[in-house]
Amino acid sequence: MSAAVVVGAGIGGLAAAVRLAAQGHRVVVVEQAADVGGKLGTWAHDGFLFDTGPSLLTMPHVLADLFAETGAPLSDVLPLQRLDVACRYRFPDGTLLDLPGDVADVPAALDAALGPGRGAQWSAFLRRAERIWDITREPFLESPITVGDMARLSRRLDHVAAVAPWRSLRGLGARYLEDPRLRMLLDRYATYTGSDPRRAPAALAAVPYAEQAFGSWYVPGGLHRIAEALLDRARALGVEVRTGAEVVEVLLTGGRASGVRLADETVVAADVVVANADAAQVYGRLVPGDRARRAASRIRRTTPSLSGFVLLLSLDEAPPGQPHHEVLFAEDYDLEFDAVFGRRGRARPVERPTLYVSAPDDPAVVPHPGAGAWFVLANAPRHDPAGGVDWDEPGLADDYADRLVALLAERGTDVRDRVRHRRVLTPADLERRTLTPGGSIYGTSSNGASAAFRRPANRSPVPGLYLVGGSSHPGGGLPLVLLSARIVADLVGPA
């Protein structure tokens, strides 16, 4: 039996630990925080319970596959609830769109909300997106990306034409979507990878296809229960999980990863090290040697992903009829991306950002019927005191939070007289809690045609060291992080 140590107990680290243990490896997980889950965190206060990270599960079959392949099926350990309304969208002109959770119902809903013919426009786009999904799913999402993958794609001219690597997501949408509201709807999907739709590749059209084809899902009690279920599965398979254990160095023997050193000088020896930490941190701080320095240098040449500014609102009485997910679009989406990524000047807080609200109708997360535990998110520039925004500047976070609550009201969702308690989480808070540089949610963005090929690979340049999680291939978001764990387990192989 070989020994593996997993650095970090986020979803990627826990999923990798589960798969490696099922393959016969002896696995130790070390996590610097007191709790597991990483960005899939929670906060409880006065009977209200909040997810502080992802609030939506897509591609649930990826999670189901993980449990089915390592023991009892997902249905035995964790309930999933498919949402009838995937999301309500409020456009700047006041139009409301309740996007159905079933893709078959989407065209009619678009026609009813936006006008005749809009459903046909979106359906035509989605057929192209499905083609992109079919081409990219196996070589780009389910496999370690290699030069061979790129070569095989380049030999299929029909595949190249469909994926259109020279075109942006915005540019692809413009070919199919005449209604500016549909183009705004598509732009939002670039933020799923922390990116700018004007620079993100057309291949990201696979994101809305996957969401609508496989549905939008919620876990009753909160999505943090996914981390709890993975922790239970890991322990059932004999994985040792140590919290409050910060790794300060990945040890090398003969140029190969051979374990980790903790802050208390404890050494955990291993044949394999799997890092579920931000790749910039791994190569820039934890791994010695020229290979790691070169990898860190490559990451510094990429564009970091956007971050998020979060409000957790405890409402004594939630407004009636509030959907589970709601997006209130900015009047000028381009100004938002300019501010977040520092175009036309330094990065800066967005004056009037798009607002995303997660308002689960779930008695398990509130102290009494009718109350609300709301998660409100605005896209935000990363924490960068030297060259951008210093989110620790006195008064900035509270002032910005006040502006966002007022903006909610201005756009038709006024909860100012219902808030019992408010907590603010800034990009700086995310950086401290998860050790993610700047609080960049997805590590590097997908800005640029070659971004997918520049994302850190799962097999590192250091033998015996592997990367898992949102900052490595194939990217961020729960399903892709779970796929990265499967890729890593396949690369390591059975014990």
Sequence and secondary structure as in RCSB ss.txt:
>XXXX:A:sequence
MSAAVVVGAGIGGLAAAVRLAAQGHRVVVVEQAADVGGKLGTWAHDGFLFDTGPSLLTMPHVLADLFAETGAPLS
DVLPLQRLDVACRYRFPDGTLLDLPGDVADVPAALDAALGPGRGAQWSAFLRRAERIWDITREPFLESPITVGDM
ARLSRRLDHVAAVAPWRSLRGLGARYLEDPRLRMLLDRYATYTGSDPRRAPAALAAVPYAEQAFGSWYVPGGLHR
IAEALLDRARALGVEVRTGAEVVEVLLTGGRASGVRLADETVVAADVVVANADAAQVYGRLVPGDRARRAASRIR
RTTPSLSGFVLLLSLDEAPPGQPHHEVLFAEDYDLEFDAVFGRRGRARPVERPTLYVSAPDDPAVVPHPGAGAWF
VLANAPRHDPAGGVDWDEPGLADDYADRLVALLAERGTDVRDRVRHRRVLTPADLERRTLTPGGSIYGTSSNGAS
AAFRRPANRSPVPGLYLVGGSSHPGGGLPLVLLSARIVADLVGPA
>XXXX:A:secstr
  EEEEE  BHHHHHHHHHHHHTT EEEEEESSSSSBTTS EEEETTEEEE S   B  HHHHHHHHHTTSS HH
HH   EE SEEEEEE TTS EEEEESSGGGHHHHHHHHH TTHHHHHHHHHHHHHHHHHHHIIIIISS   HHHH
HHHHH HHHHHHH TTSBHHHHHHHH  SHHHHHHHHHGGGGGT  TTTSBGGGGHHHHHHHHH  EE TT THH
HHHHHHHHHHHTT EEEES  EEEEEEETTEEEEEEETTS EEE SEEEE S HHHIIIII  SHHHHHHHHHHH
TS B  EEEEEEEEESS  TT  SEEEE  S HHHHHHHHHTTTSS    SS  EEEE    GGGSSSTT EEEE
EEEEE  B TTTSB TTSTTHHHHHHHHHHHHHHHTT   TTTEEEEEEE HHHHHHHH  GGG TTSB   STT
HHHHS  SB SSTTEEE STTSTT SSHHHHHHHHHHHHHHH   
